[in-house]
Amino acid sequence: MSIAFNRLADLLRDKGEPTRYQGGALRTRGICHEGDSPGTVAIRRGNNGGVVIHCHKCGDNRGFLEAIGWTEADLFDEPLERQPDRPADDTWIPCRDRGHRRVAQYVYRDANRAVIHGVTRCDHKCFAQWRPDDTARSGRRWSLNDKDGNRLVPLVPYLLPELLTAKEKDRVIWIAEGEKDVHALVDHGLEATCNAGGAGKWTREHAAYLEGADVTIVADRDAKGREHAIAVVDTLRGLARSVYVVQARTGKDAYDHFAAGHKDAEFLRAWAPVPHPQDPEAAA
């Protein structure tokens, strides 16, 4: 039983806030936005203990935590310790039966650097997602949903802790279509992120972390890449300070661009949907 979850339930009860269980979560009103919806905040027990809070209107938990006087640290039963490495976890992937071999693993973390879920990539470009689970022999479950299809982990952008630090330093945040491209950007000194699952999986929950930021989206040079970039732009309008869309000078994506020897300044600008306030295009 989660100590933090019970502590939060008791706090809401003492404050007179109505709660109910629905869809595997404790639901309460959005006191972070004047409580205009009775079940907009979902509260679940975390996989590693503690509690996970998500307001479906705010797109995150920050406003709710502020409203109840909590910080991110209050969400945990006790300080999280790094789990020992498990050799079985390190190489096993669901498609191994077909002779596939793992070539990369990408770990998604929350603002406190606790592991939320991971993505593995094999040499045949299969992508499998997992979540930590200490009750499993391998220490992980190869699904982010329960048996009824309800998501068990929050949606966060890749490299979230680094993204938040970059925002504090007023750095441009680059959004790529996949983790491999993110690392190509990071390797060249840029701050970058993406969503798990590739094109079409970016949501307003991801975008919420980019409020007030200057954003550059690297659109893959194909139909899906164009559609993905447009969808990401739509979530950032009215939220980010500026949004630009670029494409690789050579090849399809950021990885190809750098592999061809180009620099970050040599991306081709494709679109300026939200010009920076100091950009002449903003006054046009």
C-alpha positions in Angstrom: 0.0 0.0 0.0 1.4 3.4 -1.0 2.0 5.7 2.0 2.0 8.8 -0.2 -1.2 7.8 -1.9 -3.0 7.3 1.4 -1.5 10.6 2.7 -2.9 12.4 -0.3 -6.3 10.7 0.0 -6.5 11.8 3.7 -5.4 15.3 2.8 -8.2 15.7 0.2 -10.7 14.2 2.7 -9.6 16.7 5.4 -10.0 19.6 2.9 -13.5 18.4 2.1 -12.7 17.7 -1.6 -15.0 15.1 -3.1 -13.3 12.0 -4.5 -14.4 8.8 -6.3 -12.8 5.8 -7.9 -13.1 5.5 -11.7 -11.0 3.7 -14.3 -8.5 2.4 -11.8 -7.8 5.9 -10.4 -9.0 8.1 -7.5 -10.7 11.1 -9.2 -11.1 14.6 -7.8 -12.0 18.0 -9.1 -9.4 20.3 -10.7 -8.7 22.7 -7.8 -5.7 23.8 -10.0 -8.2 25.5 -12.3 -11.0 26.5 -9.9 -12.5 23.0 -9.9 -14.8 23.4 -12.9 -14.7 19.7 -13.7 -15.5 17.1 -11.0 -13.2 14.2 -12.2 -10.5 15.9 -14.2 -7.6 14.9 -11.8 -6.6 11.3 -11.8 -4.5 9.9 -8.9 -2.9 6.5 -9.1 -0.5 4.4 -7.1 2.9 4.5 -8.7 4.7 1.4 -10.0 7.6 2.0 -7.6 5.5 3.1 -4.7 4.4 6.7 -4.3 1.6 8.3 -6.2 1.1 9.6 -9.8 -1.1 12.7 -10.3 -2.4 14.0 -13.7 -4.8 16.8 -14.4 -6.4 16.1 -17.8 -7.1 19.8 -18.3 -3.7 21.2 -17.2 -1.9 18.4 -18.9 0.4 17.8 -15.9 0.5 17.8 -12.1 2.2 21.1 -11.3 -0.9 23.2 -10.7 -2.5 20.6 -8.6 0.6 20.1 -6.4 0.8 23.9 -5.9 -2.9 24.0 -4.9 -2.4 21.4 -2.2 1.0 22.7 -1.1 3.0 19.7 -2.2 6.2 19.3 -4.2 7.3 16.5 -6.5 9.3 15.0 -3.5 6.0 14.5 -1.6 4.8 12.0 -4.3 7.2 9.3 -3.1 6.9 7.1 0.0 10.6 7.4 0.5 13.6 8.5 -1.5 14.0 6.3 -4.6 17.1 4.2 -4.8 18.7 3.0 -8.0 17.7 -0.6 -8.7 20.6 -2.9 -9.2 21.4 -3.7 -12.8 19.7 -6.9 -14.1 21.7 -8.7 -16.8 18.5 -10.4 -18.0 16.8 -7.0 -18.6 19.8 -5.7 -20.5 19.5 -7.9 -23.5 16.1 -9.5 -23.6 13.5 -8.1 -26.0 10.1 -9.5 -27.0 11.2 -10.1 -30.6 14.2 -12.1 -29.6 12.3 -15.3 -30.6 12.6 -14.1 -34.2 16.4 -13.8 -34.0 16.3 -10.0 -33.4 19.0 -8.3 -31.3 18.6 -5.2 -29.1 20.7 -2.3 -30.4 19.4 0.6 -28.3 17.5 1.4 -25.1 15.9 4.7 -24.3 14.8 5.4 -20.7 12.0 8.0 -20.0 12.3 9.7 -16.6 10.1 12.1 -14.6 11.3 15.5 -13.3 12.9 13.7 -10.3 14.8 11.3 -12.7 12.8 8.3 -11.6 12.3 5.8 -14.4 8.8 5.9 -15.8 9.2 3.6 -18.8 11.6 2.6 -21.5 11.8 1.9 -25.2 14.0 -0.8 -26.8 15.0 -0.9 -30.4 16.2 -4.0 -32.3 18.3 -4.5 -35.4 15.1 -5.0 -37.4 13.7 -1.6 -36.2 11.1 -3.2 -33.8 10.3 -0.9 -30.9 9.0 -2.3 -27.6 8.0 -0.3 -24.6 8.3 -1.4 -21.0 7.6 -0.1 -17.5 9.4 -1.0 -14.3 7.7 -3.7 -12.2 9.6 -5.2 -9.2 7.1 -8.1 -9.1 8.3 -9.3 -12.4 11.3 -11.6 -12.6 13.0 -9.4 -15.1 12.1 -6.2 -13.2 9.9 -4.9 -16.0 6.6 -5.4 -17.9 6.4 -5.1 -21.6 3.2 -3.0 -21.7 2.3 0.5 -20.6 -1.3 -0.4 -20.2 -3.4 -2.7 -17.9 -5.5 -5.6 -19.2 -8.4 -3.1 -19.9 -6.2 -0.8 -22.0 -5.8 1.9 -19.3 -2.4 3.6 -19.4 -0.4 2.9 -16.3 2.4 5.5 -16.7 2.2 9.2 -17.4 3.1 10.7 -20.8 6.4 12.6 -20.6 8.8 13.9 -23.3 12.1 12.1 -23.7 15.0 13.5 -21.6 12.5 15.5 -19.4 15.0 16.5 -16.7 17.4 17.9 -19.2 14.5 19.6 -21.0 13.4 21.4 -17.8 17.0 22.5 -17.1 17.3 23.8 -20.7 14.1 25.8 -20.2 15.5 27.4 -17.0 18.5 28.5 -19.0 16.3 29.8 -21.8 17.8 27.4 -24.4 16.0 26.5 -27.6 14.3 23.1 -27.4 14.5 20.9 -30.5 11.8 18.3 -31.1 12.7 15.3 -33.3 10.5 12.3 -34.4 12.5 9.7 -32.5 15.1 9.0 -29.9 17.9 8.3 -32.3 17.5 11.8 -33.8 17.3 13.3 -30.4 20.7 11.8 -29.5 22.1 13.1 -32.8 21.0 16.6 -31.8 22.3 16.3 -28.2 25.6 15.0 -29.5 26.0 18.3 -31.4 25.4 20.4 -28.3 21.6 21.0 -28.6 18.8 20.4 -26.2 16.3 18.0 -27.7 13.3 15.7 -27.0 10.7 13.6 -28.6 7.7 11.4 -27.7 7.7 7.6 -27.4 6.2 5.8 -30.3 7.2 8.0 -33.2 5.1 10.0 -35.5 1.5 10.7 -34.5 2.0 10.1 -30.8 2.8 13.6 -29.6 0.1 15.0 -27.3 -0.8 18.2 -25.4 0.5 16.4 -22.3 4.0 16.4 -23.9 3.6 20.0 -25.1 2.6 21.3 -21.6 6.3 21.0 -20.5 7.3 23.5 -23.2 5.2 26.4 -22.1 7.1 29.7 -22.8 10.0 27.9 -24.6 11.5 28.6 -28.0 11.0 25.4 -30.0 12.5 24.1 -33.3 10.9 21.0 -34.8 12.9 18.8 -37.1 10.3 17.3 -39.6 11.2 14.1 -41.3 11.2 14.4 -45.0 8.1 12.3 -45.8 4.3 12.5 -45.5 4.2 11.2 -41.9 7.0 13.6 -40.9 5.1 16.5 -42.3 1.8 15.4 -40.6 3.7 14.9 -37.3 5.3 18.3 -37.4 1.9 20.0 -38.1 0.3 18.1 -35.1 3.2 19.2 -32.8 2.8 22.8 -34.0 -0.9 22.7 -33.2 -0.2 21.7 -29.6 2.4 24.5 -29.1 0.3 27.4 -30.5 -0.5 29.8 -27.7 1.9 27.9 -25.4 5.5 28.1 -26.7 7.1 31.5 -27.2 8.2 30.6 -30.7 8.0 27.6 -33.0 10.0 27.0 -36.1 10.0 23.9 -38.4 13.2 22.8 -40.2 14.3 19.8 -42.3 17.6 18.1 -42.9 19.7 19.5 -45.7 20.7 16.0 -46.7 18.7 12.9 -46.1 15.4 12.3 -44.2 16.0 13.4 -40.6 18.4 14.9 -38.0 20.6 11.9 -37.9 21.1 11.9 -41.7 21.7 15.7 -41.6 24.6 15.4 -39.1 25.9 12.1 -40.7 26.3 14.1 -43.9 28.6 16.5 -42.1 26.2 19.4 -41.8 26.0 21.7 -38.8 22.9 22.7 -36.8 22.8 26.1 -38.5 22.5 24.4 -41.9 19.0 22.9 -41.3 16.6 24.2 -44.0 13.8 26.3 -42.5 10.5 25.0 -43.8 8.0 27.0 -41.8 7.7 29.7 -39.1 4.3 29.1 -37.6 5.1 31.1 -34.4 7.9 33.5 -35.1 9.9 34.8 -32.1 8.6 38.1 -30.9 11.9 39.8 -32.0 11.8 38.0 -35.5 10.9 40.4 -38.3 8.4 37.8 -39.4 6.4 38.3 -36.2 5.6 41.9 -37.3 4.8 41.0 -40.8 
